[in-house]
Amino acid sequence: MDERLFLDVVSGRKTSLSAKMMRAVLWLVAPAYRGVMAARNLLFDVGLKRAHRSDVPVISVGNITTGGTGKTPVVAWMANWLQSRGMKVCLVSRGYRELQAGGNDELRVLEQLCPGVPHVQNRDRVAAAKEAVERHHADVIVLDDGFQHRRLHRDVDVVLLDATNPWGYGHLLPRGLMREPRSSLRRASIVVLTRVDQVDEQALQKLRNEVRQATNAPVAEVAFRPTQLRSITGATADVKSFANEKLLAFCGIGNPEGFRRTLRDSGIHVSDDAFVTFADHHHYTQSELMSLVDRARAKGVSAMVTTQKDLVKLDPAWTCTLPIWAVIIGAEVVTGLEALDSVLQEIANPKNARDPIANDRAS
């Protein structure tokens, strides 16, 4: 089952008999997934599985659903916050399929959003944390997408919930998009609601109440604001400069509807038949780019617009007869900044720095 069909099925958008049968099968499988996750978490909770401590504090930024909750701009915001306090920050992530020139989309985007911050990618996050300290002399690690990776001890667990789809269609994988049940939020140090500007106040208040029932952790709220447009050549432009232009949009991300809303809220109107989606982490080919150009020209558009994650996967050497612009997104803390500052300040406080010798004794 490809990603698009899977989302249509689990969301309920697809209502055919075959879709209903697929949902029934996925519903039957979901308890097995729940059992595996519950058993794994229990082993860590009671100490039968060991969490390895790094020599420096670790801040995890993660979620309880699959798909795009906006981790990348939040990770960048936190890295820049810590760096502005004089800390040597290193990002650690699993990493996905690498691009031809080295690195992958998330690494390249974070290089642009927080320049000068080293980034170690390794499936073994414990080894990556060790490299961050020994090679990059980090005194704090920001672990990207680490909530389920309990092998590496973290000092702060920041859990993101996308306000537009916080509970992954209400079911655990594979029936829905939830990696863990709501009750897992009790492990969170702070919960960050993202895309709060894309839902109405009634829905947002309902989500606040649901989070409060699941955890006593403080809550912050974040909106993602377009800061500028950046072309494949590195040129920049104001987002408003395309407000009245006819554009074709394309993306291969976990939450394409979030991108569509961002365009709309920025005054960039793209018709449904000029909004092209690919699977999350899709790697483009030159022929696909040419097909997009042909489609755009057939619709008489003047340029194409995409996400920053998609732009970094396009080879600048490819011939393209239409301008391609990416919307650069920044995280804006709408409410709860004091709570978020307080959680991070505990890490930034020099008295909380770890003693590597003491850590060795403890392990």
Backbone hydrogen bonds in HBPLUS format (Angstrom, degrees):
<---DONOR---> <-ACCEPTOR-->    atom                        ^
c    i                          cat <-CA-CA->   ^        H-A-AA   ^      H-
h    n   atom  resd res      DA  || num        DHA   H-A  angle D-A-AA Bond
n    s   type  num  typ     dist DA aas  dist angle  dist       angle   num
A0006-PHE N   A0002-ASP O   2.92 MM   4  6.12 162.4  1.95 156.4 162.3     1
A0007-LEU N   A0003-GLU O   2.97 MM   4  6.22 162.2  2.01 153.0 156.3     2
A0008-ASP N   A0004-ARG O   3.02 MM   4  6.26 156.7  2.08 145.8 152.6     3
A0009-VAL N   A0005-LEU O   2.89 MM   4  6.12 147.6  2.00 149.7 158.7     4
A0010-VAL N   A0006-PHE O   2.90 MM   4  6.16 174.5  1.91 164.1 162.3     5
A0011-SER N   A0007-LEU O   3.00 MM   4  5.77 150.5  2.09 140.7 148.5     6
A0014-LYS N   A0008-ASP O   2.96 MM   6  5.25 160.1  2.00 139.3 133.9     7
A0012-GLY N   A0009-VAL O   3.13 MM   3  5.36 143.4  2.26 103.1 113.6     8
A0020-LYS N   A0016-SER O   3.02 MM   4  6.37 155.5  2.09 150.3 157.0     9
A0021-MET N   A0017-LEU O   2.96 MM   4  6.25 150.2  2.05 147.7 156.1    10
A0022-MET N   A0018-SER O   2.92 MM   4  6.20 153.2  1.99 145.1 152.5    11
A0023-ARG N   A0019-ALA O   2.91 MM   4  6.19 157.8  1.96 150.0 155.8    12
A0024-ALA N   A0020-LYS O   3.05 MM   4  6.27 149.9  2.15 139.5 147.5    13
A0025-VAL N   A0021-MET O   3.02 MM   4  6.35 156.5  2.08 149.2 154.8    14
A0026-LEU N   A0022-MET O   2.91 MM   4  6.16 166.9  1.93 155.7 159.1    15
A0027-TRP N   A0023-ARG O   2.85 MM   4  5.97 150.2  1.94 144.3 152.8    16
A0028-LEU N   A0024-ALA O   3.09 MM   4  6.35 144.5  2.22 141.3 149.9    17
A0028-LEU N   A0025-VAL O   3.12 MM   3  5.17 122.6  2.46  95.3 109.5    18
A0029-VAL N   A0025-VAL O   3.13 MM   4  6.47 140.7  2.29 143.6 154.3    19
A0030-ALA N   A0026-LEU O   3.03 MM   4  6.17 144.9  2.15 147.8 156.5    20
A0032-ALA N   A0029-VAL O   3.01 MM   3  5.71 135.3  2.22 121.9 132.4    21
A0033-TYR N   A0030-ALA O   3.05 MM   3  5.18 115.3  2.48 101.4 116.6    22
A0034-ARG N   A0030-ALA O   2.92 MM   4  6.25 162.2  1.95 157.6 163.1    23
A0035-GLY N   A0031-PRO O   2.88 MM   4  6.08 155.3  1.94 145.6 151.8    24
A0036-VAL N   A0032-ALA O   3.04 MM   4  6.32 158.8  2.08 149.3 154.2    25
A0037-MET N   A0033-TYR O   2.99 MM   4  6.24 169.8  2.01 159.5 161.5    26
A0038-ALA N   A0034-ARG O   2.86 MM   4  6.00 160.9  1.90 150.7 156.7    27
A0039-ALA N   A0035-GLY O   2.94 MM   4  6.05 161.0  1.97 148.1 153.1    28
A0040-ARG N   A0036-VAL O   2.96 MM   4  6.14 160.7  2.00 149.2 154.8    29
A0041-ASN N   A0037-MET O   2.93 MM   4  6.13 167.3  1.95 152.8 156.0    30
A0042-LEU N   A0038-ALA O   2.92 MM   4  6.05 153.2  1.99 144.2 152.1    31
A0043-LEU N   A0039-ALA O   3.06 MM   4  6.31 153.9  2.13 147.8 153.5    32
A0044-PHE N   A0040-ARG O   3.33 MM   4  6.73 150.6  2.42 145.3 152.2    33
A0045-ASP N   A0041-ASN O   2.81 MM   4  6.06 157.9  1.86 150.9 158.3    34
A0046-VAL N   A0042-LEU O   2.94 MM   4  6.11 157.3  1.99 156.7 159.5    35
A0048-LEU N   A0043-LEU O   2.84 MM   5  4.97 121.0  2.19 151.8 161.3    36
A0049-LYS N   A0043-LEU O   2.94 MM   6  5.26 150.2  2.03 124.1 119.5    37
A0047-GLY N   A0044-PHE O   3.23 MM   3  5.04 149.9  2.32  96.2 105.2    38
A0052-HIS N   A0151-ARG O   2.63 MM  99  5.97 157.2  1.68 167.4 159.1    39
A0153-HIS N   A0052-HIS O   2.82 MM 101  5.47 164.3  1.85 135.0 139.9    40
A0141-ILE N   A0057-PRO O   2.99 MM  84  6.34 161.4  2.02 157.0 163.0    41
A0155-ASP N   A0058-VAL O   2.77 MM  97  5.34 146.8  1.88 138.9 149.6    42
A0156-VAL N   A0058-VAL O   3.21 MM  98  6.62 151.5  2.30 155.3 157.0    43
A0059-ILE N   A0141-ILE O   2.78 MM  82  6.13 166.0  1.80 164.5 169.0    44
A0143-LEU N   A0059-ILE O   2.67 MM  84  5.87 157.8  1.72 146.1 154.1    45
A0060-SER N   A0156-VAL O   2.84 MM  96  6.15 167.6  1.86 168.8 165.4    46
A0158-VAL N   A0060-SER O   2.76 MM  98  5.84 168.5  1.77 162.9 164.1    47
A0061-VAL N   A0143-LEU O   2.85 MM  82  6.08 164.1  1.87 170.0 166.3    48
A0145-ASP N   A0061-VAL O   2.69 MM  84  5.56 133.5  1.90 175.0 166.0    49
A0062-GLY N   A0158-VAL O   2.89 MM  96  6.29 166.5  1.91 168.0 171.8    50
A0160-LEU N   A0062-GLY O   2.78 MM  98  6.09 167.3  1.80 153.7 155.7    51
A0179-ARG N   A0064-ILE O   2.64 MM 115  5.13 152.4  1.71 128.5 137.8    52
A0066-THR N   A0177-LEU O   2.83 MM 111  5.44 149.8  1.92 150.3 160.2    53
A0075-VAL N   A0071-LYS O   2.72 MM   4  5.88 162.8  1.75 166.8 172.2    54
A0076-ALA N   A0072-THR O   2.98 MM   4  6.20 162.4  2.01 153.2 157.9    55
A0077-TRP N   A0073-PRO O   2.94 MM   4  6.08 153.6  2.01 137.5 144.8    56
A0078-MET N   A0074-VAL O   2.96 MM   4  6.22 161.1  2.00 152.4 156.5    57
A0079-ALA N   A0075-VAL O   2.88 MM   4  6.09 162.4  1.91 153.0 158.3    58
A0080-ASN N   A0076-ALA O   2.94 MM   4  6.08 163.8  1.96 152.1 156.2    59
A0081-TRP N   A0077-TRP O   2.91 MM   4  6.08 148.9  2.01 141.5 151.0    60
A0082-LEU N   A0078-MET O   2.91 MM   4  6.14 167.4  1.93 156.0 157.7    61
A0083-GLN N   A0079-ALA O   2.90 MM   4  6.03 159.0  1.95 146.2 152.9    62
A0084-SER N   A0080-ASN O   2.90 MM   4  5.98 149.7  1.99 141.9 149.5    63
A0085-ARG N   A0082-LEU O   3.03 MM   3  5.20 144.3  2.16 100.6 111.5    64
A0087-MET N   A0082-LEU O   3.24 MM   5  5.68 159.9  2.28 144.8 142.2    65
A0086-GLY N   A0083-GLN O   2.95 MM   3  5.18 153.5  2.02 114.5 115.9    66
A0139-ASP N   A0088-LYS O   2.88 MM  51  5.33 161.0  1.92 140.4 145.7    67
A0090-CYS N   A0140-VAL O   3.14 MM  50  6.58 142.5  2.29 152.7 163.6    68
A0142-VAL N   A0090-CYS O   3.00 MM  52  6.32 159.7  2.04 148.4 154.5    69
A0091-LEU N   A0118-PRO O   2.92 MM  27  6.25 171.0  1.93 154.3 153.2    70
A0120-VAL N   A0091-LEU O   2.81 MM  29  6.16 164.1  1.83 163.0 159.5    71
A0092-VAL N   A0142-VAL O   2.95 MM  50  6.15 157.7  2.01 152.9 151.5    72
A0144-ASP N   A0092-VAL O   2.82 MM  52  6.09 162.5  1.85 166.8 172.9    73
A0093-SER N   A0120-VAL O   3.07 MM  27  6.55 153.5  2.14 155.0 160.7    74
A0122-ASN N   A0093-SER O   2.94 MM  29  6.45 154.8  2.01 158.4 162.0    75
A0099-LEU N   A0103-GLY O   2.60 MM   4  5.75 174.1  1.60 163.6 162.3    76
A0102-GLY N   A0099-LEU O   3.07 MM   3  5.34 164.1  2.10 115.0 118.6    77
A0108-ARG N   A0104-ASN O   2.98 MM   4  6.19 166.5  2.00 159.4 163.2    78
A0109-VAL N   A0105-ASP O   2.92 MM   4  6.09 159.8  1.96 152.7 158.4    79
A0110-LEU N   A0106-GLU O   2.99 MM   4  6.10 165.9  2.01 149.3 153.3    80
A0111-GLU N   A0107-LEU O   2.96 MM   4  6.16 142.9  2.10 143.4 153.9    81
A0112-GLN N   A0108-ARG O   3.26 MM   4  6.55 142.9  2.40 138.7 146.9    82
A0112-GLN N   A0109-VAL O   3.02 MM   3  5.21 126.1  2.33  99.0 112.7    83
A0113-LEU N   A0109-VAL O   2.93 MM   4  6.25 151.5  2.01 148.5 157.6    84
A0114-CYS N   A0110-LEU O   2.86 MM   4  5.73 155.5  1.92 145.7 150.3    85
A0117-VAL N   A0114-CYS O   3.27 MM   3  6.01 155.2  2.34 140.1 141.2    86
A0128-ALA N   A0124-ASP O   2.99 MM   4  6.29 152.9  2.07 146.8 155.5    87
A0129-ALA N   A0125-ARG O   2.91 MM   4  6.03 152.3  1.99 140.1 146.2    88
A0130-LYS N   A0126-VAL O   3.12 MM   4  6.40 153.5  2.19 143.7 150.7    89
A0131-GLU N   A0127-ALA O   2.97 MM   4  6.27 154.5  2.04 147.4 154.2    90
A0132-ALA N   A0128-ALA O   2.89 MM   4  6.16 149.8  1.99 145.6 154.4    91
A0133-VAL N   A0129-ALA O   3.20 MM   4  6.50 148.0  2.31 144.4 150.9    92
A0134-GLU N   A0130-LYS O   2.92 MM   4  6.12 175.7  1.92 157.8 159.2    93
A0135-ARG N   A0131-GLU O   2.80 MM   4  5.34 158.2  1.84 140.0 147.5    94
A0138-ALA N   A0132-ALA O   3.14 MM   6  5.77 167.8  2.15 135.6 137.4    95
A0137-HIS N   A0133-VAL O   3.05 MM   4  4.54 123.9  2.37 111.7 118.4    96
A0149-HIS N   A0146-GLY O   3.02 MM   3  4.97 138.2  2.20  98.4 111.1    97
A0150-ARG N   A0148-GLN O   3.07 MM   2  5.67 127.0  2.37 105.8  91.0    98
A0189-SER N   A0157-ASP O   2.77 MM  32  4.97 159.6  1.82 136.2 142.8    99
A0190-ILE N   A0157-ASP O   3.36 MM  33  6.72 153.1  2.44 153.7 151.1   100
A0159-VAL N   A0190-ILE O   3.08 MM  31  6.49 165.9  2.10 160.4 164.4   101
A0192-VAL N   A0159-VAL O   2.81 MM  33  6.05 165.1  1.83 150.9 155.2   102
A0161-LEU N   A0192-VAL O   2.93 MM  31  6.26 152.9  2.00 151.0 153.5   103
A0194-THR N   A0161-LEU O   2.83 MM  33  6.01 163.9  1.86 146.8 152.0   104
A0165-ASN N   A0162-ASP O   2.99 MM   3  5.55 151.8  2.07 117.3 125.3   105
A0163-ALA N   A0194-THR O   2.87 MM  31  5.74 167.3  1.89 149.8 153.9   106
A0170-GLY N   A0167-TRP O   2.80 MM   3  5.18 144.1  1.93 114.1 126.0   107
A0177-LEU N   A0168-GLY O   2.90 MM   9  4.31 162.4  1.93 130.8 132.9   108
A0178-MET N   A0171-HIS O   3.12 MM   7  6.01 161.4  2.15 153.7 150.3   109
A0175-ARG N   A0172-LEU O   2.97 MM   3  5.88 114.4  2.41 141.5 143.7   110
A0176-GLY N   A0172-LEU O   2.86 MM   4  4.96 152.0  1.94 117.3 122.4   111
A0173-LEU N   A0178-MET O   2.90 MM   5  5.56 148.9  1.99 154.8 145.5   112
A0184-SER N   A0181-PRO O   3.04 MM   3  5.82 161.6  2.08 121.9 126.9   113
A0185-LEU N   A0182-ARG O   2.92 MM   3  5.81 169.2  1.93 128.1 131.8   114
A0186-ARG N   A0183-SER O   3.18 MM   3  6.06 170.2  2.19 121.8 124.2   115
A0187-ARG N   A0184-SER O   3.04 MM   3  5.94 171.8  2.05 125.4 127.9   116
A0188-ALA N   A0185-LEU O   2.94 MM   3  5.22 158.5  1.99 110.5 117.7   117
A0191-VAL N   A0218-PRO O   2.98 MM  27  6.38 165.4  2.00 161.6 164.2   118
A0220-ALA N   A0191-VAL O   2.90 MM  29  6.37 156.7  1.96 156.4 163.8   119
A0193-LEU N   A0220-ALA O   2.85 MM  27  6.27 160.8  1.89 160.6 158.2   120
A0222-VAL N   A0193-LEU O   2.73 MM  29  6.02 164.4  1.75 170.6 171.7   121
A0198-GLN N   A0195-ARG O   3.03 MM   3  5.50 164.6  2.05 115.0 119.5   122
A0196-VAL N   A0222-VAL O   3.33 MM  26  6.24 168.8  2.34 146.6 147.0   123
A0204-LEU N   A0200-ASP O   3.02 MM   4  6.28 157.5  2.07 152.8 160.0   124
A0205-GLN N   A0201-GLU O   2.87 MM   4  6.01 158.2  1.92 149.2 154.3   125
A0206-LYS N   A0202-GLN O   3.06 MM   4  6.25 154.3  2.12 144.2 151.3   126
A0207-LEU N   A0203-ALA O   3.04 MM   4  6.29 153.8  2.11 143.8 150.5   127
A0208-ARG N   A0204-LEU O   2.92 MM   4  6.23 158.1  1.97 149.2 155.3   128
A0209-ASN N   A0205-GLN O   3.03 MM   4  6.27 157.6  2.08 147.3 152.5   129
A0210-GLU N   A0206-LYS O   3.01 MM   4  6.30 153.5  2.08 145.7 153.1   130
A0211-VAL N   A0207-LEU O   2.90 MM   4  6.15 159.5  1.94 157.0 161.9   131
A0212-ARG N   A0208-ARG O   2.96 MM   4  6.17 159.1  2.01 147.4 153.4   132
A0213-GLN N   A0209-ASN O   3.07 MM   4  6.31 141.2  2.22 141.8 151.5   133
A0214-ALA N   A0211-VAL O   2.96 MM   3  5.13 135.6  2.16 101.0 113.9   134
A0215-THR N   A0211-VAL O   3.01 MM   4  6.22 141.8  2.16 156.1 166.6   135
A0221-GLU N   A0335-THR O   2.79 MM 114  5.13 166.1  1.80 147.7 146.5   136
A0334-VAL N   A0221-GLU O   2.71 MM 113  5.49 141.5  1.86 143.0 155.0   137
A0335-THR N   A0221-GLU O   3.40 MM 114  5.13 157.8  2.45 125.0 130.5   138
A0223-ALA N   A0332-GLU O   2.93 MM 109  5.31 162.3  1.96 151.7 155.3   139
A0332-GLU N   A0223-ALA O   2.85 MM 109  5.31 160.0  1.89 164.9 170.8   140
A0225-ARG N   A0330-GLY O   2.89 MM 105  5.38 154.8  1.95 163.1 162.7   141
A0330-GLY N   A0225-ARG O   2.90 MM 105  5.38 162.2  1.93 146.4 151.7   142
A0227-THR N   A0328-ILE O   2.77 MM 101  5.68 166.5  1.78 160.4 164.9   143
A0328-ILE N   A0228-GLN O   2.88 MM 100  5.43 170.2  1.89 166.2 167.2   144
A0229-LEU N   A0237-ALA O   2.81 MM   8  5.02 161.8  1.84 159.5 159.2   145
A0237-ALA N   A0229-LEU O   2.90 MM   8  5.02 144.0  2.03 137.0 140.9   146
A0230-ARG N   A0326-ALA O   2.92 MM  96  5.21 152.9  1.99 141.7 150.7   147
A0326-ALA N   A0230-ARG O   2.77 MM  96  5.21 158.3  1.82 141.4 148.6   148
A0231-SER N   A0235-ALA O   2.76 MM   4  5.20 162.3  1.79 152.1 157.8   149
A0234-GLY N   A0231-SER O   2.99 MM   3  5.18 159.0  2.03 107.2 114.0   150
A0241-SER N   A0238-ASP O   3.04 MM   3  5.48 154.1  2.11 110.9 118.9   151
A0242-PHE N   A0239-VAL O   3.27 MM   3  6.16 174.0  2.28 123.4 125.2   152
A0243-ALA N   A0240-LYS O   3.12 MM   3  5.06 168.0  2.14 111.0 111.7   153
A0245-GLU N   A0242-PHE O   3.18 MM   3  5.07 164.8  2.20 105.1 109.6   154
A0302-SER N   A0246-LYS O   3.07 MM  56  6.22 152.0  2.15 169.3 171.7   155
A0248-LEU N   A0303-ALA O   3.27 MM  55  6.72 156.0  2.33 147.6 154.6   156
A0305-VAL N   A0248-LEU O   2.87 MM  57  6.28 154.2  1.94 151.2 158.4   157
A0249-ALA N   A0274-ALA O   2.85 MM  25  6.22 161.4  1.89 168.9 171.1   158
A0276-VAL N   A0249-ALA O   2.81 MM  27  6.18 167.1  1.83 153.6 154.1   159
A0250-PHE N   A0305-VAL O   3.12 MM  55  6.65 147.7  2.23 155.8 165.2   160
A0251-CYS N   A0276-VAL O   3.03 MM  25  6.63 140.1  2.20 153.4 165.5   161
A0278-PHE N   A0251-CYS O   2.77 MM  27  6.05 143.6  1.90 151.0 156.2   162
A0281-HIS N   A0252-GLY O   3.16 MM  29  5.88 135.8  2.37 139.9 133.6   163
A0258-GLY N   A0255-ASN O   3.07 MM   3  5.43 132.1  2.30 106.6 118.6   164
A0259-PHE N   A0256-PRO O   3.10 MM   3  5.12 119.4  2.49  94.6 109.1   165
A0260-ARG N   A0256-PRO O   2.96 MM   4  6.32 155.3  2.03 148.8 156.0   166
A0261-ARG N   A0257-GLU O   2.94 MM   4  6.19 157.3  2.00 146.9 152.2   167
A0262-THR N   A0258-GLY O   2.98 MM   4  6.21 151.6  2.06 141.3 149.4   168
A0263-LEU N   A0259-PHE O   2.98 MM   4  6.28 158.7  2.02 152.6 157.2   169
A0264-ARG N   A0260-ARG O   3.00 MM   4  6.29 165.4  2.02 149.5 153.6   170
A0265-ASP N   A0261-ARG O   2.78 MM   4  5.97 165.6  1.80 155.1 159.0   171
A0266-SER N   A0262-THR O   3.02 MM   4  6.10 128.3  2.30 136.6 149.4   172
A0266-SER N   A0263-LEU O   3.09 MM   3  5.10 135.1  2.30  96.3 109.2   173
A0268-ILE N   A0263-LEU O   2.84 MM   5  4.98 148.6  1.94 159.8 150.0   174
A0267-GLY N   A0264-ARG O   3.01 MM   3  5.21 160.4  2.05 108.4 113.6   175
A0274-ALA N   A0271-SER O   2.89 MM   3  5.19 157.5  1.94 111.9 118.8   176
A0275-PHE N   A0272-ASP O   3.32 MM   3  5.36 155.3  2.39 111.0 109.2   177
A0282-HIS N   A0279-ALA O   3.05 MM   3  5.32 131.2  2.30 142.2 135.3   178
A0289-LEU N   A0285-THR O   3.11 MM   4  6.47 155.1  2.17 147.9 154.6   179
A0290-MET N   A0286-GLN O   2.92 MM   4  6.23 155.5  1.98 148.6 155.3   180
A0291-SER N   A0287-SER O   2.94 MM   4  6.19 147.4  2.05 141.3 150.2   181
A0292-LEU N   A0288-GLU O   2.99 MM   4  6.30 150.2  2.08 145.7 153.4   182
A0293-VAL N   A0289-LEU O   2.95 MM   4  6.28 153.7  2.02 147.8 155.2   183
A0294-ASP N   A0290-MET O   2.90 MM   4  6.18 160.9  1.94 149.2 153.9   184
A0295-ARG N   A0291-SER O   2.94 MM   4  6.15 157.9  1.99 144.8 151.0   185
A0296-ALA N   A0292-LEU O   2.85 MM   4  6.05 155.0  1.91 146.8 154.1   186
A0297-ARG N   A0293-VAL O   2.86 MM   4  6.11 163.0  1.89 155.8 159.8   187
A0298-ALA N   A0294-ASP O   2.98 MM   4  6.16 152.9  2.05 145.0 152.4   188
A0299-LYS N   A0295-ARG O   3.24 MM   4  6.49 132.1  2.48 136.1 147.4   189
A0299-LYS N   A0296-ALA O   3.05 MM   3  5.20 134.9  2.26  98.4 111.0   190
A0301-VAL N   A0296-ALA O   3.14 MM   5  5.53 174.5  2.14 147.8 146.7   191
A0300-GLY N   A0297-ARG O   2.99 MM   3  4.86 155.2  2.05  99.4 107.3   192
A0304-MET N   A0323-PRO O   2.91 MM  19  6.24 165.0  1.93 160.6 165.6   193
A0325-TRP N   A0304-MET O   2.87 MM  21  6.27 161.2  1.90 150.9 156.0   194
A0306-THR N   A0325-TRP O   2.79 MM  19  6.24 147.5  1.89 153.4 163.3   195
A0327-VAL N   A0306-THR O   3.04 MM  21  6.49 152.6  2.11 160.8 161.7   196
A0310-ASP N   A0307-THR O   3.15 MM   3  5.21 125.6  2.47  95.0 108.5   197
A0311-LEU N   A0307-THR O   2.93 MM   4  6.20 157.6  1.98 151.6 158.3   198
A0312-VAL N   A0308-GLN O   3.28 MM   4  6.43 161.0  2.31 150.6 152.5   199
A0313-LYS N   A0310-ASP O   3.05 MM   3  5.39 152.2  2.13 108.5 117.3   200
A0314-LEU N   A0311-LEU O   3.04 MM   3  5.47 167.4  2.06 117.5 120.3   201
A0318-TRP N   A0315-ASP O   2.95 MM   3  5.57 161.9  1.98 120.7 126.4   202
A0340-LEU N   A0336-GLY O   3.00 MM   4  6.27 161.3  2.03 155.2 160.4   203
A0341-ASP N   A0337-LEU O   2.77 MM   4  5.93 164.6  1.79 154.8 159.4   204
A0342-SER N   A0338-GLU O   2.95 MM   4  6.07 153.2  2.02 141.6 149.0   205
A0343-VAL N   A0339-ALA O   3.08 MM   4  6.35 157.2  2.13 147.8 152.6   206
A0344-LEU N   A0340-LEU O   3.06 MM   4  6.29 167.2  2.08 154.4 157.7   207
A0345-GLN N   A0341-ASP O   2.73 MM   4  5.78 148.2  1.83 147.8 157.8   208
A0347-ILE N   A0344-LEU O   2.94 MM   3  5.33 134.5  2.15 106.0 118.0   209
A0348-ALA N   A0344-LEU O   2.99 MM   4  6.35 155.3  2.05 147.2 155.1   210
A0349-ASN N   A0345-GLN O   2.88 MM   4  5.85 135.2  2.08 145.2 153.4   211
A0352-ASN N   A0349-ASN O   2.91 MM   3  5.70 164.1  1.93 127.7 132.9   212
A0353-ALA N   A0350-PRO O   3.05 MM   3  5.42 168.4  2.07 116.3 118.8   213
A0358-ALA N   A0355-ASP O   2.97 MM   3  5.23 114.3  2.42 104.8 120.6   214
A0359-ASN N   A0355-ASP O   2.92 MM   4  6.23 153.0  1.99 154.6 163.6   215
A0360-ASP N   A0356-PRO O   2.95 MM   4  6.22 151.2  2.03 144.0 151.0   216
A0361-ARG N   A0357-ILE O   3.03 MM   4  6.39 154.4  2.10 146.1 152.9   217
A0362-ALA N   A0358-ALA O   2.89 MM   4  6.15 152.0  1.97 146.2 154.3   218
A0363-SER N   A0359-ASN O   2.99 MM   4  6.20 141.3  2.15 146.2 155.7   219
